């Protein structure tokens, strides 16, 4: 049995590659030696402030070096990192910090006013740690992050020690209810990420094997998506474990030109995105100025969290034929469910994945779906995974199940298995549409709509209907100056999918307003669509 702990791993990296770059943002450059020393100071300071073994510490930060540096400190002190979505409302923020039993919150100065409004509600928080972002002075009720990292300390190890059982809490919004905290043991998380990584350590060699492998610095990656979500955080954790460096963008509003400038300047090897919400504007910038950037260091673009459309992937390969494009299927609850790899010499269809080595598509009874049967099942990942949702045994029992004596994570993603063994993703059951007794999974229809001329992005929701129970409504974001007709769009979908999957209603929007992680707020769009039609309006017939 392995006994991985990220603090132990990263300290070996810092000892082996002390002068190699670790964290980069704009003109800020920190070596592994510097990050290690500052993390030691912060770890000691947090313990001096009264935090103890496995206390929870919430990050309320934009992407920045402090995010990962403080994560290192929390691992060193055997404290538990807790992510916080910076787009959440006060109620959602309060819920996360109360539900996680947060003992401290590390926050950007820009959030000071909101944090102050919540302090009386979240009384268990013993330390508010302010990260200077030029937005104003440190509040008198907080302590400055930069002062804490200067705390004198040798290599810090708490009196209670470290363990492979030390946790990381990843709060995920899901599709219903308040956010819930996914509990990952560090040993399981590292082993899962290591197994799914193109570059990995031998499983059974431990720190000695890791030390022998760390000869040269690892890859340079740029997570353009937020570190507060699993895609950005998990890719950063494994790359840091490989002795690589993490480059973060300086601006808080996504700017494709800044991203391409950064890739060129910092010689980024791997770009991490979340589907078309990030990929499309980057491709448009490349198309507008194809000779502006030297992207010769860029080897791979990784997307996860949202299906990445074929036209955008094809556009990247047209501009940079040497690229490898990896569309990874994973979630907060399951790492390594499947992948889809494309390059100039190979191709793969959007939404079709090769199963991970520990993944299955199963029925409700736990039986494997027969390839080519047309039967719909759910994806299940065996083995290393979260130990459950924090303080929620009921939801844990629904997601983490034992089948034939083996433990599986079943987050709720529906899929079919094609004759050749590839898996076609259909989406989460919680947003499934029931129209006339037929089940329709939004992502399947959305990917067909996205390739229709003039469509920039799309979502699909179900609207209440007296005859069919629900009818499909397409929410379409069009290219500037382009008009898309519902009848033509429906005919296009019907040419690719069963007729009952074609939209009978359509709403055009300026933007789908995807989250920073590329996710769609289906509840908001459903309310928007419902308000767009008068009661009793008949849906359009499908051609």
Number of C-alpha atoms within 10 A of each C-alpha: 6 13 16 22 24 25 23 20 19 21 19 19 28 23 14 21 21 19 14 19 22 30 24 21 19 13 7 10 13 19 17 25 19 18 24 25 22 23 29 28 23 28 30 25 22 22 16 11 11 11 20 17 16 20 19 25 29 24 25 25 24 22 22 22 20 22 20 22 22 23 24 27 27 27 26 27 30 30 27 24 25 27 25 25 24 17 11 12 11 13 10 16 21 17 17 24 25 16 15 21 18 22 24 23 24 22 26 23 22 17 15 20 10 12 20 14 11 16 14 10 13 20 13 14 19 15 19 23 25 26 23 16 12 10 11 10 12 17 15 7 11 18 16 18 21 16 13 19 23 15 19 13 17 10 13 17 18 15 10 11 10 20 18 18 16 20 27 26 23 26 24 21 15 15 15 9 7 14 19 21 24 24 24 24 22 22 21 22 26 24 22 18 19 21 18 19 14 7 12 17 17 11 14 10 12 14 17 9 13 20 15 10 16 17 12 12 19 20 19 26 26 28 23 23 26 24 26 25 20 23 25 22 18 18 20 23 21 22 22 26 26 23 28 24 25 25 29 23 23 19 14 10 8 16 16 19 16 14 19 18 15 21 25 18 13 16 19 23 19 22 21 22 26 26 22 23 22 21 21 21 16 21 19 16 15 20 14 10 11 13 10 12 15 14 18 14 14 20 16 18 20 20 27 22 20 23 23 28 22 18 14 19 25 17 17 24 18 13 14 18 13 16 19 22 24 19 29 26 24 21 19 23 23 23 26 21 24 23 20 22 16 18 19 15 9 8 14 15 13 19 24 23 22 19 21 19 13 15 21 24 25 22 16 9 8 15 12 15 20 17 16 13 11 13 14 19 25 24 26 26 26 21 15 21 24 25 17 21 23 18 14 12 10 10 13 17 13 13 17 22 16 13 12 7 7 9 17 23 27 22 21 16 18 24 25 25 27 17 12 8 15 18 24 19 24 22 21 18 17 13 18 18 23 18 20 13 10 11 13 25 22 24 21 20 23 21 21 20 27 21 18 16 13 17 19 21 24 24 23 30 27 25 22 15 17 9 10 14 14 18 26 26 23 28 25 25 22 21 14 10 6 11 12 17 9 21 17 13 23 24 16 17 23 19 12 13 14 10 14 18 23 30 28 21 25 23 17 18 15 12 13 21 14 12 14 21 24 20 16 18 14 18 13 11 22 20 12 14 20 17 10 12 14 8 9 8 8 13 16 14 11 19 13
